[in-house]
Amino acid sequence: MKFVGNAPQWGGKNGGSRLADQSAGQDPPRGDAEDRSLLIVDDDAPLRRRLERAMEQRGYVVTAVDSVAAGVAAATAAPPAYAVVDLRLGDGSGLDVVSALQQAREEARIIVLTGYGNIATAVAAVKAGAVDYLPKPADADQIAAALQAHGGPLPPPPENPMSADRVRWEHIQRVYEQCGRNVSETARRLNMHRRTLQRILNKYAPRERDD
């Protein structure tokens, strides 16, 4: 099991994207040259469309859906050789999709994406059948490298990863939104003093370095 570091910010709910429209100059999927099927399951529509386009440019035949129910149905009806599954979906856990696909096609290479990077979820993903775990944000190059990393070395680090301060700020903002923008509840869940949280929420996002 490999843990891949943070990548540049992507689109969807939390800002601009560096995922889309990356060049198609990537090696085609290894293994069975006749099976480049890829299932993408993510309920973030802008992200899902960008990732679908980027992976098609890399030679994959993509099916993209937005829910656990649709993911399980797709995995069962036509089990793909590859899958990229968001851990948290509107109708449940992406691990249900991982389990369904692993049962339907044991050799499928499955990558789990999540904004909740921790050891427990990584272990759960791998136990369910995933081969790797990428914390959001991750870009198409990282995802493609993880899909093709058959026991080789880790892919190179991103050119411009988010700073630790930015990762922390993004996480706080996400929990705040999930708590219905309730400061007291967010502070409780983050084990943070309410006034400290308010100061953070009143600030702009930390600026990234300019190369």
C-alpha positions, -999 to +999 in steps of 0.1 A: +000+000+000+014+034-010+005+068+002+008+096-023+014+132-012-008+162-018-011+175-053-021+209-068-056+221-061-084+207-082-119+218-091-153+212-079-165+226-046-133+240-034-118+260-063-100+260-096-087+229-114-054+218-126-067+184-135-084+190-168-070+191-202-036+178-193-017+166-223-025+132-237+012+123-240+010+095-215+017+058-220-014+037-227-025+014-199-003-017-194-015-052-193-043-064-215-041-040-245-077-049-255-091-039-221-087-003-211-120+000-194-121+025-165-149+032-141-150+067-124-173+072-095-175+107-081-204+129-072-185+161-079-198+167-115-171+192-127-143+171-113-158+139-128-161+154-162-125+167-161-111+134-149-132+115-175-117+137-203-082+135-190-082+097-187-098+093-222-068+113-235-046+087-219-062+058-238-089+046-213-124+038-222-143+056-195-176+051-178-183+079-153-211+078-127-220+099-096-233+075-069-228+043-050-258+028-066-247+036-102-212+025-094-222-009-081-245-014-110-218-005-135-192-027-117-216-056-117-229-053-153-195-048-170-166-051-145-139-027-157-102-034-156-096-001-137-116+021-114-112+054-096-137+057-067-144+086-044-147+074-008-175+097+003-205+099-021-240+114-016-257+080-012-231+062+009-195+049+009-174+043-022-161+013-004-193-005-014-184+001-050-148-012-044-162-044-028-187-050-056-160-045-082-135-067-064-160-095-062-169-091-099-134-088-112-107-097-086-078-084-107-093-050-113-070-022-102-089+002-080-078+036-067-097+053-039-099+091-037-107+109-005-105+142+012-102+125+045-067+112+045-060+090+075-047+055+082-081+040+091-097+049+058-066+038+039-067+004+056-104+000+050-100+009+013-072-017+008-091-044+027-121-038+005-100-044-026-083-011-036-047-012-047-039+024-037-052+054-019-048+090-030-059+119-008-076+147-025-066+168-043-049+145-068-044+152-105-048+130-135-010+123-137-010+110-102-041+089-108-027+074-140+006+066-124-011+049-095-033+028-118-002+015-136+022+012-106+025-026-105+048-028-075+072-003-089+086+028-072+063+056-061+055+082-088+075+114-086+061+142-063+040+169-079+058+200-091+038+224-070+021+206-040-001+225-017+016+239+014+008+224+048-010+256+058-032+254+027-040+217+033-051+225+068-072+255+056-089+234+030-097+207+056-112+232+080-133+247+053-147+213+042-156+203+077-172+237+083-194+233+052-203+197+062-214+211+096-238+234+079-215+264+085-221+260+122-190+273+139-196+257+173-202+223+158-172+226+135-150+236+164-162+206+185-155+182+157-120+196+150-112+198+187-105+235+183-114+266+204-143+284+188-125+318+187-095+302+170-117+287+144-135+320+138-102+337+132-092+311+107-126+312+089-123+350+086-090+348+068-083+342+031-068+310+020-030+308+026-012+319-005+008+293-024+044+300-033+053+314-067+080+295-086 
